[in-house]
Amino acid sequence: MNIRRLSMDVDKAMDQPSILEIAAAIDGCGGVAACNIAVNEIDVETVGMDITIEGEGLDYHAIVAAIEKTGAAVHSLDQVVIGDRIIERAPRVR
């Protein structure tokens, strides 16, 4: 399966690791062409982030292992895009 995009909810401790350390860990995984890390919540002890990764042949398990090796925690996989191209999410009309 050719995974082209992953979007995840990730938390880290306030002081460590830095967002740059997490980005470097993700960048070290095979197939990664781009990564966006956006802080969406700051608590007294934790920082919540949305992480989006694009590339070709992304290895979800290797990426999660790299993130967790930094000390951050993956809470959920919120989007996965597979195939020959990326399809942008279209809102459903009800």
C-alpha positions in Angstrom: 0.0 0.0 0.0 1.4 3.4 -1.0 0.8 5.7 1.9 1.1 9.3 0.7 -0.2 11.4 3.7 -0.6 10.8 7.4 -2.2 13.2 9.9 -1.8 12.5 13.5 -2.6 13.9 16.9 0.6 13.9 19.0 1.4 15.1 22.6 4.7 16.0 24.1 5.9 17.2 27.5 6.2 21.0 27.8 10.0 21.0 28.0 11.2 18.0 26.0 11.4 16.9 23.2 11.5 20.1 21.1 9.4 20.3 17.9 12.6 20.4 16.0 13.7 17.1 17.5 10.4 15.5 16.5 10.7 16.9 13.0 14.2 15.5 12.7 13.0 12.1 13.8 10.2 12.1 11.2 12.6 13.4 8.5 14.8 10.4 9.2 12.1 8.0 8.1 12.0 6.6 4.6 9.8 8.2 2.0 9.1 11.4 3.9 9.0 14.4 1.5 7.4 17.0 3.8 6.2 17.4 7.4 4.1 20.0 9.1 3.9 20.3 12.9 1.4 22.7 14.3 0.9 23.3 18.0 -2.9 23.3 18.7 -3.0 23.2 22.5 -0.7 24.1 25.4 -1.4 22.8 28.9 0.5 23.2 32.1 2.5 20.0 31.4 1.9 19.0 27.8 1.8 20.4 24.3 -0.7 19.1 21.8 0.3 19.0 18.1 -1.2 18.2 14.7 1.4 16.5 12.5 0.9 16.0 8.8 3.4 14.0 6.8 3.5 13.6 3.0 5.7 11.5 0.8 5.6 8.1 -1.0 5.6 4.7 0.6 5.4 6.1 4.1 5.8 3.5 6.8 3.3 4.4 9.5 4.8 2.1 12.2 8.4 3.4 11.6 7.1 7.0 11.9 5.2 6.3 15.1 8.3 4.5 16.5 10.5 7.5 15.6 8.1 10.0 17.2 7.8 7.9 20.4 11.6 7.4 20.6 11.8 11.2 21.1 9.5 10.9 24.1 6.4 12.2 22.4 3.1 10.1 22.3 0.9 9.5 19.2 -2.7 9.7 20.3 -4.5 9.1 17.1 -4.2 8.6 13.3 -6.7 11.2 12.0 -6.2 10.9 8.2 -4.5 8.5 5.8 -4.2 9.0 2.0 -3.1 6.2 -0.2 -2.7 5.5 -3.9 -1.1 7.1 -6.9 -2.1 10.7 -6.0 -3.4 12.7 -3.1 -7.1 13.5 -2.9 -8.0 16.5 -0.8 -10.8 16.0 1.6 -14.1 17.4 0.3 -16.6 18.4 3.0 -19.8 16.3 2.8 -23.0 18.1 1.8 -25.9 17.0 3.9 
